[in-house]
């Protein structure tokens, strides 16, 4: 609610997404497709199958932590339609409070998607990510991914913005999320898939 010089006006909240989920000014609606919450013992990967082609874009919202112990932070990657061939590319820009960094790779077998907390981070901390998959059902173009992600470690941390490319014109019908270093996602990690409809 916004208060303006003696009167009140209710303002709609913007959609949770990068650049409002779609082009500025476009009316959108978000619909839940599937949710996965990691149980006791953890899991190596998350897969969303049988994704309908009735939306304009997809969005993944994740809160995650892994059992990796080689550093304070970890990452996860995504693949589409079980494709693990060298049909992907990605880049990212980021910072940790004192140093900026950039990295990229092309002709690779996955999309780097998000930073997360690890078992070397502070207790019970989880990284958060919003990942948009644009025009996922369009069979006339390659698929673009964009992400905003960050993880904190009691004052230190990483915040990154990145994008990826799947060089395929196939409609995306499944998404697999894997921990980057081959470890497991910890219990209570949460992954939610949404469909975005444009007016």
C-alpha positions in Angstrom: 0.0 0.0 0.0 1.3 3.5 -0.9 0.4 6.5 1.2 0.3 9.8 -0.8 -0.6 13.1 1.0 -3.6 12.1 3.0 -5.0 9.3 0.8 -4.2 5.7 0.2 -3.8 3.9 -3.1 -3.2 0.2 -3.4 -0.4 -0.6 -5.8 0.1 -4.1 -7.3 3.3 -5.9 -6.5 5.6 -6.5 -9.4 6.1 -10.2 -10.4 9.1 -11.9 -8.8 11.6 -12.1 -11.6 14.5 -10.4 -13.4 13.3 -7.3 -15.2 9.7 -8.0 -14.1 9.9 -11.5 -15.7 9.2 -10.2 -19.2 9.5 -7.0 -21.2 8.8 -3.8 -19.2 5.2 -2.9 -19.1 3.8 -6.3 -20.1 1.0 -7.8 -18.0 2.0 -11.2 -16.7 0.7 -14.0 -14.5 2.7 -16.7 -12.7 1.4 -20.2 -12.3 3.0 -22.9 -10.1 3.9 -25.9 -12.2 5.9 -28.1 -9.7 7.8 -27.8 -6.4 10.5 -30.1 -5.0 11.8 -29.9 -1.4 14.8 -32.0 -0.6 14.2 -34.5 2.2 16.4 -36.2 4.8 19.7 -37.5 3.4 19.8 -35.0 0.6 19.7 -35.6 -3.2 22.1 -35.3 -6.1 19.7 -33.8 -8.6 16.2 -32.4 -9.2 14.2 -33.0 -12.3 11.1 -31.3 -13.6 9.4 -33.5 -16.2 6.4 -33.2 -18.6 6.5 -29.4 -18.6 3.5 -28.1 -20.6 4.0 -25.8 -23.6 1.2 -23.4 -22.6 3.3 -20.6 -21.1 5.5 -17.9 -22.6 8.5 -18.3 -20.2 9.5 -20.4 -17.3 11.0 -19.4 -13.9 12.8 -21.4 -11.3 13.0 -20.0 -7.8 15.5 -21.9 -5.6 16.8 -21.7 -2.0 19.6 -24.3 -1.7 22.6 -25.6 0.2 24.9 -28.4 -0.6 27.1 -30.8 1.4 30.3 -29.6 -0.5 33.1 -28.9 1.9 35.8 -27.6 -0.4 34.9 -23.9 0.0 32.3 -21.6 1.5 30.1 -21.6 -1.6 29.0 -24.1 -4.2 27.0 -23.9 -7.4 24.4 -25.8 -9.4 23.9 -26.3 -13.1 21.0 -27.1 -15.4 20.3 -29.2 -18.5 17.3 -29.4 -20.7 15.6 -32.5 -22.2 18.4 -34.8 -20.8 20.8 -33.1 -23.3 24.4 -33.4 -21.9 26.2 -32.8 -25.2 28.3 -29.6 -25.9 25.3 -27.5 -26.9 25.4 -24.9 -24.1 27.2 -21.6 -23.3 27.1 -19.3 -20.3 28.7 -16.3 -18.7 28.3 -14.4 -15.4 29.3 -11.2 -13.7 29.6 -11.0 -9.9 31.2 -9.7 -6.8 31.9 -10.7 -3.2 31.9 -7.3 -1.5 35.6 -6.5 -2.3 36.3 -8.0 -5.7 34.4 -8.1 -9.0 34.8 -11.1 -11.3 33.6 -12.4 -14.6 33.7 -15.7 -16.3 32.3 -17.5 -19.3 32.5 -20.6 -21.4 31.2 -21.7 -24.7 30.7 -25.1 -26.3 30.1 -26.8 -23.0 27.7 -29.4 -21.7 25.6 -27.5 -19.2 24.5 -24.0 -18.0 26.0 -22.6 -14.9 22.9 -21.4 -13.0 23.5 -20.4 -9.4 25.7 -19.9 -6.4 24.5 -21.7 -3.2 25.8 -22.1 0.3 27.9 -25.1 1.2 28.5 -27.1 4.3 31.6 -24.9 4.9 29.3 -21.8 5.1 27.7 -20.6 8.3 25.2 -23.0 9.8 21.8 -23.2 8.3 22.5 -20.6 5.5 21.0 -21.1 2.1 21.7 -19.4 -1.2 18.8 -17.9 -3.2 18.3 -17.8 -7.0 15.8 -16.7 -9.6 16.3 -18.2 -13.0 14.3 -17.2 -16.1 14.1 -19.5 -19.1 12.8 -17.4 -22.0 10.6 -18.6 -24.9 11.1 -22.2 -23.8 8.5 -23.6 -26.1 9.4 -21.7 -29.2 10.7 -24.1 -31.8 12.2 -21.4 -34.1 15.0 -20.2 -31.8 17.7 -21.2 -29.3 16.8 -21.0 -25.6 18.1 -18.2 -23.4 18.5 -18.4 -19.6 19.2 -15.5 -17.3 19.8 -15.7 -13.6 20.3 -13.6 -10.5 21.8 -15.5 -7.6 23.6 -15.0 -4.3 24.8 -16.6 -1.1 25.9 -15.1 2.2 28.4 -16.3 4.8 27.9 -14.0 7.8 29.1 -10.9 6.1 31.0 -12.3 3.1 29.3 -13.8 0.1 28.8 -13.9 -3.6 26.2 -12.1 -5.8 26.1 -12.9 -9.5 24.1 -12.0 -12.6 24.5 -14.3 -15.6 23.0 -15.8 -18.7 23.1 -19.0 -20.6 22.2 -20.5 -24.0 21.0 -23.9 -25.1 21.7 -24.2 -28.8 18.5 -26.2 -29.6 15.2 -25.3 -31.2 13.4 -28.1 -29.4 10.7 -27.1 -26.9 11.9 -27.6 -23.3 9.9 -30.4 -21.7 12.2 -31.3 -18.8 14.8 -29.5 -16.7 17.5 -31.3 -14.6 19.2 -29.4 -11.8 22.5 -30.9 -10.6 25.0 -29.8 -7.9 28.1 -28.5 -9.6 30.7 -30.6 -7.8 29.0 -33.9 -7.7 27.9 -33.7 -4.1 24.3 -33.5 -2.8 21.7 -30.8 -2.1 21.0 -30.7 1.6 17.7 -31.3 3.3 15.3 -28.3 3.1 16.7 -27.1 -0.3 13.7 -25.9 -2.2 13.1 -25.7 -6.0 9.9 -24.3 -7.5 9.1 -24.1 -11.2 6.6 -21.5 -12.5 5.1 -20.8 -15.9 4.8 -17.2 -17.0 1.9 -16.2 -19.2 2.0 -12.9 -21.0 -1.1 -10.9 -21.9 
